[in-house]
Amino acid sequence: MEDISVIGEIVKKLQTPPTGRMSRNPCEICQVDVRMPVLKAMQECAKRERRIYMSDCARLKTLWLNVLQEANIQKRYINCNLPAIEARGIPESVKVQYKRVKAFIDNLITNLACGKGLILKGPTGTMKTTLAVAVLQEALAMGESGLLINMSSLLDKIFSMKDSKPESRLTFEQKLIECKLLVLDDLGTEYSEGWVQTKVNSIISERYDRMRSSIYTTNFTNEQLKASEGGRYADRIIDRFREDCEVINFTGKSLRRG
């Protein structure tokens, strides 16, 4: 029979994560597994902060990156959360709009429960997408489901799946309909192929009926979006936007550096 101390050393080595890469097993300190739901992971982590995106725990960071990837939040928008935005400084031209978005976030639980959303309208480069993603990240940090998608990418994806991948298309559409918060970026810039546009109108209507919150960013006015004015969307869709969403208008020059 092997000595008890030797067995103990073997067990200890087996429990120690390999150096240089993240183990998928719970660590000894905080017991976080990178497959855990966000809120459970926050409860388990010894280094937990008020929000997961503020944590310096390596395991929570890995888990959070997985959550962002699942929500289609790409590298450019990883640091689009309120603390990071405030640390960079709020430009004078969007301070009023920022306060309104922050107020929406402060009441996010109620807003999501009631299916309330936002329409962020204005010129390019005025932080509309940045602030939309900040709301989405807050919802994800609360353990809710969410998705960010650019309208052109959305329509391309639906169209590409139309005939060749019907099952994948249905799964994708269901995710769009069911997620707690959907951010549709650049509304109105997409092409208007008939079948695809009808499908998008259907998804928007389905979310409205299910009281699912949505955030829309656009460079267009209501008149430019309305079908009756030569735009993309049926007038009833525009009316639903206005009924369920708080409209925040952005102005000024682009804040993007050339």
Secondary structure by P-SEA (a helix, b strand, c coil): cccaaaaaaaaaaaaccccccccccccccccccccccaaaaaaacccccccccccccaaaaaaaaaaaaaaccccccccccaaaaaaaccccccaaaaaaaaaaaaaaaaaaaabbbbbbbcccccaaaaaaaaaaaaaaaacccbbbbbaaaaaaaaaaaccccaaaaaaaaaaaacccbbbbcccccccccaaaaaaaaaaaaaaaaabbbbbbbbccccccccccccccccaaaaaaaaacbbbbbbbccccccc
